[in-house]
Amino acid sequence: MPAYQYYAEERERWAALLPKGGRIGAEEAELGIKTLAAHFGLSLKHVDIRFTRGRRWSKGGRNTIIINLGAASWLLIAHEVAHCYQERKLSRPRQRWHNKAHRRITDRFCSWILTQGWMEGALAHEVALEGLQREARAKEERRLAAEPPPIDERIAHRQAQVKRLETKIRTLTTRLRTAKRSLAALERVAAKQERTEP
């Protein structure tokens, strides 16, 4: 089957996953790819996930998933992740790029995506929450960096530091004494050998 016909049939079967106005952002797409892969047992270790724009093609393979954000849809993401899945999990030499196995995998992915409500923005909501949490953590880190810790905390920190350094000094002093004794013993042996040599 020619590629254009394969794509047309796929779009017809999964019209519900085509965009209806809003675009999928890079963070949402990446989270979707990782969630989809994890749910279906596909390891993305050593898989390069990239995003592009303009007149560049989306592509999925053994070690690469590239999504053109200008044309991104959940169907496109399912399609490209299915190529990666097919090459990594089925591990057979590919005879045809679009075959029955790829179609079955894509259909399973699309069906699952529909049940998750990603078209209604469920994943976008998670991305937004994560962004808010990340922002709150950064704000808290900046606040803690701006105000010095209480004097009691600083005293406790210095006491712990002094204790560690004293322990190191004791350890090094013991090692130094042992090394000096060993050196003295070696020097005595060397001196004795010099006296006994004719």
N, C-alpha and C positions, 0 to 999 in steps of 0.2 A: 504494500500500500504506500503510495507517495506520502511524503511528510506533511504536505499541506492538507491532505485528506484526513490523515491521522489526527492532526491538531484540530481540524474542524469538528470531527466526531467527538473528540475529547471536550471541546468547548460546549458542544450541544448537550453531552451527557451531564456535564458539571457546570451548567450556566449559573447555578446558585453561588458558585465560588468566584465568579467574575466580579470585578469592582463595579460598584454602583455609584461612584462619586469620590469617596475618600481614598487617599493613597496609603499604601503600607510604608511605614518608615523603616530605616535600617535596623533600629533596635528591635522593633516588633517582628520584622522578618527574621532576624537572627535568633530571637527567642523562639519563634515558631519553628524554625529549622531544627534547633536543638531539642525542643520539646517533642516534635514529631519523631526525630531520630531515636530519642531515648525511649519513647513509648513503644516503638517497633523493634527495639534491640539493636539499633545501628550505632556502632561506635564512630564518632567523628574525630577520633584521635588521628592526627596527621592528615586531616581534611581541611583544606584552605577554603574558608567561607569568605567570599568577597561580594561587594556590591558595586554596580556600575550604573551609568546613565547614558543618555544619548542614543546613538545608533549601534550600540554594542549588543551582542547576543547574550541571552542567559544560557547557562550551560551547567550540566551536572555530569560528574564522572567519578572514577575511583577515588581521586585525591582532591577534587575541586568541586565546589558549588558556587556558581556565580549567578547573581540575580540582578537583572536590570530593574532598578527601582522605578523607572519611568513607566514600565509596563507590568509592574509586579501585581500579582493576584495570588490568592491562596491556591488556585489551580496551578499556576506557574511554579510556585514553590513545591507543591506536591509532586509535580512532573519532574523537576530537576532533582529533588531528593530521591525520587524513585530510581532515577538513573544511577545515582551513587549507591543506593541500596542494592540494586541489581548487580552491580559490578563487585561490590564488597561482600555481600552476603551469599549470593548464588555462586560466585567465583567460577563461572564458566566463561570460556571465550565467547565474546559477543558475536553473534552471527548477523543480527540486524539490530540497528539502534532502537527502533520502535517495533516491538514484537508483543506477543500475547502476554508474556511474563511481565513486561513493563506495564502493559495496560492493567493487568490484575493488581499490581503493586500500587499504581497510581490511584485506581479505584478504591482500594482499601484506605489509602491515605486520605483521599478526598472525603470519603464517608465518615472517617473519624474526625476530620477537621469540622465537618458540619455538626457533628454531635457536641463538639466542644464550644460552639458558638463564637468562633473567631470572626465570622462575618459580621456579627453584631457588636464586635469590639471588645470581647472578653479578654483577649491577649493585650490589646492596646491599653486596657484598664490596668492590667498587671504591670506593664511597662511604665505607665504614668505613676503608679504607686511606688515602684522601685525607684523612679527618679526622685520622687518626693522624699523617700527614706534616705537616699544617697545625699540629697541636699541637706536634710536635717542632720545627718551624721557629720557632714563637712562643716556645717554651722557650729555644731557642738565642739568639734575639734579646734576650730578657730577660736571659740570662746575660751576653751581650756588653755590654749596656747597664749592667749592675751592676758589672762589673769594668773599670777604666780600661785603655786600651791600654798596652803597655810603653813605657818612656821613650824608647827608640830610635825607635819609631814616631812619638811625639809630636814629637821633635826633627826628624825628616824632614818631617813635616807642616808644622811652623813654617818650616823652611828653604824649602820649596816656596812657602809663602805669602809670605815675604819676597821671594823671587825674582820672583813675580808682581807684587807691589807696586812693586818697583824698576823693572820693565819698564814698568808703567803710568806711574810718575813720569817716566821718560825720554821716553815718548811724549807725555805732557802738557806737559813742558818744551819739547819741540820744537814742538808746536802753539802754545804760548804765545809762543815767540820769533817764529814765522811770523806769528801774529796781530798782535804788536806792530809788526813791520816793515811789515805791510800797513796798520795804523792810522797809522803815521808817514808812509807814502807818501801816504795819503789826506789827512792833515792838511796836508802840503806842497802838494799840488795845490789844496786849498781856500784856503790862504794865498796862493798864487800868483794864483788867480782873483780874490781880493779886492783884490790890489795892482794888477791890470791893469784892473779895472772903474773907469770914470770917476766 
